[in-house]
Amino acid sequence: MFRHPRLRILVALALTTLTVVGATACTAVDAQQGPATRTGPVQRGGELRVGVLGDLSPSKFLQIGTGGPNGDVLANVFDTLVTYPTDSSTPQPSLATSWTLAPDGRSLTLNLREGVHFHDGKPFTSRDVQSSIGAYLGGPWTPQFKRTAAGITGFDVHDPHRVVLTFAHPMSNIFDLLDSAPILDGDTLDELKAGKTFNGTGPFRFSSWTPNSAIELVRNDDYWDGAPPLKTVTFVEANDPKSLYTRLRTGQLDVAEQLTTQDQELATKRYGFTDIEQTGAEAQIYVGVNVENPALADPRVRKAIAYAVDRDRIIDDVYRGSGYPVNVPWPKTSPAYDEAANTTYRRDVAKARDLLRGVGPIPPIRLDYTSTGTTYRIIAEIVQSNLRDIGITVNLQPNEETVQAKKLIGAQFPGLWILQHAFAQYTPSTLAVTAYPFNAAKNSSNYSSPEYTAASEAAWATADPSSPEALAAYRRLDKVWLNDLFLIEIGVVLARLTAAPNVRDIAWDHRQQLHFARTSLTDPDRKA
């Protein structure tokens, strides 16, 4: 699943980009290794220890977002029908070897890879495709691609090695779903929902899970794309980034996700760890707005907030420049990116105050943020200070990640909130029909408008996502976001990993999920 992206790594002050392993297999090689190590044979065996924040959560297994234990297990235990390289949304073969999209865009025929088996030995067939996509609709999961999955109205599975999908209308983002949806064993769905069985077709088998401690995967020697070099991958769980940093520095971890920017810089610039920029897996930091809150219902208040937020400070100070400010969600790599749209709102306290003069008194507004680590707290405090400058009092409310996610999915934030979103790096139509903060049918801000619905539907039903018709729809979406401001973008954030010098060839996908099918250690026989 999503095994073959391009990676870019930065070591100290040197940036080296390497592409390795076949047409769709692109990975980063540690630039601190000597030439013989980088070009020599891959060492087989060993255990890779990966530090992650949070715990596995089977009840949220298909709520695909950005990395974490759920995403990393999905990426290594399961496969998808197609994969995207990180620098594009051009589908590459995986469990589907070839496909034909009907001229009218209303059906897709996929030829499936033969000889593939689930980890329990069951053959993979077209019926597993049907049950996997059906899992998006049947619960208990509330996946963000649910609306796209619901657009599939028929499955022809009479041939075990071919499936024909029929659609209610053309869907420009159908391959986004097929890149994201793991192929699940239809016979063990109930056990998966209960967190008891993780039966995939991927390069690693699920071995064990000790809640709030560790997850262990072991090599699938029968993997259809060749057995991985690593014998074992262990995800070591933590609740706080500082703990991950300490374990990395003391040799207890080989890779750490989600370090604070400060600790990541310290590890790589002072202590010789590898800084890996996850190109193509950008996320966006934003301020969400519940437009049903009377204090935020007036668009003038939301525009004042957009002018008050100090995007440059947040990107420069909190993320150490690893990103760039934006007003609309598209990253620079998206066909929908429009530089001019991103100059609409810059910090302008005087203009913000002018907008509020005709509004009247504004009561205190609550701002929810995720309490894990310090990054969200610091951003929340900056936004709180920014709004104080224009006369708006903000009360901060920290939440555990599970609480924050529940509020996001259920549109339960009472006022403002701070989170990251993804999906803008996919086919542009995906954002407005998929992501919880943006979904035109139901979003976290309780926002709706006929124009927003029409623009999102127009983008979705346009077969060619780069066509003039599609670009016109994206500009309509931009106009809604900039005028109605049911969420206020801060900036695009470039995700980073930190790895020990003995780690080779880590890969990832658009969702920041890590893939270890090609990863190896230069010292697999080391002593723990």
N, C-alpha and C positions, 0 to 999 in steps of 0.2 A: 504494500500500500504506500503510495507516494514516495517511492524509494529513491528517485533519481533526480534530485534538484542540483542546481549550481550553488556552490558556497563561496563566500569571500571571507578571508581572514585577515586580521590586522595583528601584527605582533610588534609591540612597542611602537616604533614610528615607521615601520616598513609594511606596506600593503602588497600582498601577493595574491593573485587570482589564478587558480589552477582548475582545469576541467579534466576529469578522469573517467574512465570506464564506460565506453560505449556511447551510443547516440543519445540515450536519455539518462545516462548515469553521470551526474556531475557532482563532485564532492570537494570538500576542502581538505588539503593535506597540511599538516602542521609545518609551518615555515621555519620552525626552530630546529627541526630534525636535520641531520647532516644529509648531504646529497645521496650517500649510499643507502641511508635508511629510506629516504623518500622514493628512490628509484628501485630499491631492492625488492625481493619477493615479500609478499604479504605473510606475516607470521600468523599461524592459526592457533586458536585456543585462548584461554584466559577469561577473566571476569572483568567486565566494564561496570564501574560503580557510578551511577548517575544521581546527583542530588536534585530533588524536585520539591516544590512547595505543595503542601496539601496531601490529600489521600485519594485513593481510588474511590469513585462514587458510581456504582453501577446504575443507580436511578437516573443519573445524568449522562449516561454513556454516549448517547447520540447527540447531545447538545454540543455540537462541535464549535469550539471557540479558538482559543489560542493555547496550544501546548498543554502542559501539566500532566499528571499521572494518567488521566483518562485518555488524552490524546496520544501520549507516547505508547500506551498499551495498544490502542487502536492501530497505530502506525506499524507496529512490529509483530503483532499476533494475527492481524487480519490484512487482507488485500482489498483493493478496489478494482472496478472494471477497467478504468483508465487512470493514468496519472498525468499531472501537469509538471513540466519543468518549472523551476521557481521564477524564471525570467519571462514566462509567457503563460497564456491559457490555451495552448495548443495541445490537445490530448495525445498521449502516447499509450501504446498497448500495455496492458497488464493482464488481468483475467479475461478481458476481451482482446482478441488479436487483431480484429478489423471491424469496420462498421460502415453502414450506408445510411445517410439521412435522406429521406424522401424529398423530392423537389419542392413539395408544398410545406415542408417542415413539420408535418403532422405524424410522422412515424420514424422510428430509428431501428434498424436491424443490426444486431451485434452478434458476431461470431465469437464463440467462447473457446478459451484454451482447453484443449483436451489433456487428459492424464493428470489433472490437478485433484488433490485429495485434501479434505479437512484433516486436522491433526489426529482425529480418532479413526481415520481410514476411510471415511465416507467419501465417495466421489462427488466432486463439484458439478452441478448441472444447472440448467436454465431455471429450474424451480427454485433454486436458492437465490437467484436474482429476484424473482418475484417476491419471495418471502422477506428478503432483506429490504427491498423498497417498501413493502407492506408494513414492515416494522416501524417505519417513519410515521405511519398513520394510526397504528394500533395501540400505542402507549406501552408502558407508562412514560415513555420519553416524550419530550416536547422539542424535537430538533428544529433548528432554524431553517432547514431545507424542506420542512413539512409542506409548505405551499407548493413548491416545485414538484415534490413527490405526488401531491394530490392532483397535479395536472396530467399525470399518466393515467389514462382511462382504460387501457387494455394491455394484456400480456399474452403473447402467443408463445407457449413453452412446450409445444408438442415435440420439438426436436431438443434433446438434452444439451446439445452443443450450439444452439442458436436461440436467441430471444428477440422477439419483435415487440417494441414498445409503441403504443399509439397514444397520441396526445389530444387534449381538448382543443389546443391551439398551438401554433409554433411557439417554442420556448428557446430563446437565445441562450439560456443558461443551463440547458440540459446536461452538458458535459461537466459543469460545475458540480452538479449533484452526483454524477457518476465518478468523479474524482474524489468526492468526499464521503460517499456512503460506503461503509465497510460491508463486504459480503459475509453475511452471518449464516450459520447453520440453522436452517429452519426447524430442525428436529430438537434443538436445544435452546430455543429462544427463551422459554420460561426459566431455565437454569441461568441463562445470561442475565436476565432481568433481576434475578435474585442474587447475582454475584457469585454463583457457585461453579459455573462452567464458562470458559472462554475458548470456544472451539473455532479456530479460524483456519485459514490456508496460508498464513504468513510465514516469514523466515524464522520466527521464534515461537515456541510453544509456551503457554502460560503454565508455570510450575507451582508457584505458591504466592500467597498474599497474607502478610501479617498486618492487620489494620493499624494505621498510624505509625508504621515502622518501615516496612519494606515490601517490595513486589519483586519476584524473581521470574525471569524468562530464561528458557534454555533453547539451545540451537535446534532447529528443525532440520535434521540431516536429510530429509526427503523433500526439501523445498524445491518447487518446480523451476526456480531460477538459480539453483545452486545453493548449497549449504553455506551459511554465513561463516566468516572466519572466527568470530567470538563463540566461546562455549556457553557463556552465561552473561546476561545483562541483569543487574540488580538496581532497581530504583530505590534509593534511600530517601525516605520521606522526612520532611521538616516543616515546621510552622513559621519559621522566621529566616529571612535571607542571611542574617549574621551567622546563624548556626551552619548554613551551607558553606559560607566563606571560611569559617574556622575549620570545618572538616576537609575542605579542599586544600587549604594551606598546610594541614597536618598530615596529608597523604591518605586520608580516609575516603576521598572521592577522586574520580578521574575527570568528571565533567560536572558542572553546576549550572542549572538554569536559574534565571531570575535573581541574580545577585543585584544588590543596589549598584547604581552607576559608580559610586565612590569605591566600593569594595572591588568591583570588576576592574576599574582602572588600577587600583593598588595591586591586585593579583597579577595583572598582565604587564604593567610598566615597571614594577619593582621586583616582583618575585618570579618572573619568567613564564607565567602561564600564557596560553594562547587566547587571544581575543578573536572571536568568530562573529562576524556580522552576518545575520541571517537575511541575506538579500532576498527579496521577493516575499518575505513574511512580515511585512510592515503591519503595524497596528496604529490605530488612531486614538489619542486621548481626547476626551470631550467632557463638556458639562451638559448633562441631560436636564430637561425642563418638563415638569408636569404642567401642561397648559390648562388643566382644570383647576389648579390652585388659583383662587381669586387674585392673589398678589402677583401672579405671573401670567394672568389671562390677557393682559393688554400687551400687544406686540411692541409698544414703545418701551416697556420695561425689559423685554427680552433683547431688544436692540441696544438698550443702554448697557445691559450686562455684556453683550458681545463687544461693545466698545471699551468696556472697563477691563476685561480680562487681559492680563499681560502675557501673551503667548510667547514672546521672545524670552522673557525671564524664565518661564517654565521649561522651554526647550534648552536654553543655554545653561541654566543653573541646576535644574533637577536632572535633566538627561544629558548634561555635559555636551550639548551640541549634537547628540546622536539622533537627529531628526530635523524637522523643519516645520514652521508654523503654517497652518492652513485655515481657510474659512469654510471650504467645502471638503467632503471626505476623501476625494480621490488622491491616491499617491501619484507621484510624477510618472510612474510606469504605466498608469492606466490610460486607455484611449479616451477616457472622459475627462482627463486632467485639463484644466483651463487656468492658466496663470493669472489672467485678469480677474477671475472670480475671487482669487485669494487676496486681493487688495481691498476688498470691501470694508472689512473691519480690522482696524489696528487700534492699539490702545490710545484712547482720546477721552480723557476724563471730562473735559469741558463739553464735548459733544454729548457724552452720556448724561451729564447733569442737565443739559438743555432739554433732552428728550423727556426727562422725569419731571420737569417743571409743571407740565399740565396734567400729571397723573394723580397727584394727591398723595397722602401719606401711604407708605408701604410698610406693612407689618413685618416683623422678623421672619425670615425664610430659613427652613432647615436644609442643610446640605449633607447628604449621606456619602460616605466613602468607605472603601475596603480597609480594614484594620491590619491585614497581613503586611508585614514589612513597614517601611516608612515612606515610600514614594507617594502613595495616594494621600497620606496625611499631610505631607509637605505641600502638595499641589492644592489640597483643600484649604490649607492655611493661606496660601498665596491668593486664591480666589476670594476667600473671606476678606482679606486685606484690600484687594482690588475693589470689592463691592462696598466696603466701608468708605472708600474714597469718594463714592458717588452717593453716599447716604443710605445705603441698604445694609441692614444688620443681618448677618448670617450666623446661624447656630450650627455647629458641626456635630454630626452623628456618625461615629464609627460603627461598622458592621463586620461580622465574620463573612468570609467569602460566600458561604452557603446562603446566608441571609441576604446578602447583596444580590446574588444570582436569583433568588426567589422573588425579590422585589422587582428586579429587571424583567423577568419573564411575566410576572403577574401585573405589571404596570402599577406597582404599589408604592413608589416613592412619593412622599407627600409634597416635596418641593423641587429642589435641585439635587443632582448627584454627579459623582465623578467616576468614570470607568473608561476602559478601552473597548473599542469595537474593532472587528476585522471585516472581511468580506469585500472591502473596496478594491482589493487586489485581484478579484475575480472578474468575470464578465460583468460590466457595470450594472446591468439590470438586476443582478443577484441582490445587490444591497437593499433595494426598495421592496423586494418581495421575499426576503429571507431574514435579514438581521433584526433582532428584537427591537433595537432603537429606531429602525427605519421602516419596518414593514408597513406598507400602506393599508393593509387590511386590518392590522391591529399592532400597535407599537407601544413602547414603554412610556411614551409621553402623553398617551390618550389623545393624540392629535389625528385629525382627519380633515380632508378637504377634497372636493370633486376634482380639482386640478391636479392635486398630488396623486390621487388614484389614477386619473387618466394618463398622466405622464409616466407613472410606473408601469402601467399596463402597456403603453405604447413601446417602452423600452424592452419589455419582456417579450412581446409578440413579434418583434423585429428579428428576422432570422439571422441577419448579419450584424453583429454587435459593433462593427466599425463603419457601417453604412451611413450616408447622410441622414437617413431617417432616424437611425439610432442616436447619432450625435445631437440631432435636434431634440430628441426626447431627454437626453442627459442635460442639455441646457435648460429645459423646462424644470427638471428636478432641481438643478442648481438654484434657479429663481425662487422656487418654493422654500428651499432650505435657507437662503439668504434673507428672504422677506419674512417668513413665519417663524424661523428660529426655534423650532421645538427641540432642537439640540444645538449646542454651540461648540463647534470644533475648536480645539486648541492646536493640535499639530499631529503630524505623522511621526511615529516613533520607530526607530530601527532596532529590532530585537537583537540581542547579543547573547552568546554563550561563552563560558570560560572553561578551558580544557587543559589538562596536563600535557606536557610535551611528548608523552609516549602514546598519545591517541592519534590515530590516523582515520581520515575519511568519514567524518560525521556528515550526514545528509539531513535535510528537512523538507517540509512542504509549505504551502501558502499559509497554513494554520499554525506554524511554528512547531508542529509535531516532529519529533526527532526520529530518524530512521537509521537503523544500525545493521542493515543487511550487508553492507560493504565495510563496516568499521572494523578496525583491528588495533591491536596493541603491539608496540615494538618490543615489549618484554612480557609476553604472555605467561611465562613461567615464574614471574616474580612471586616472592613470598608476601603474604598479607601482613 
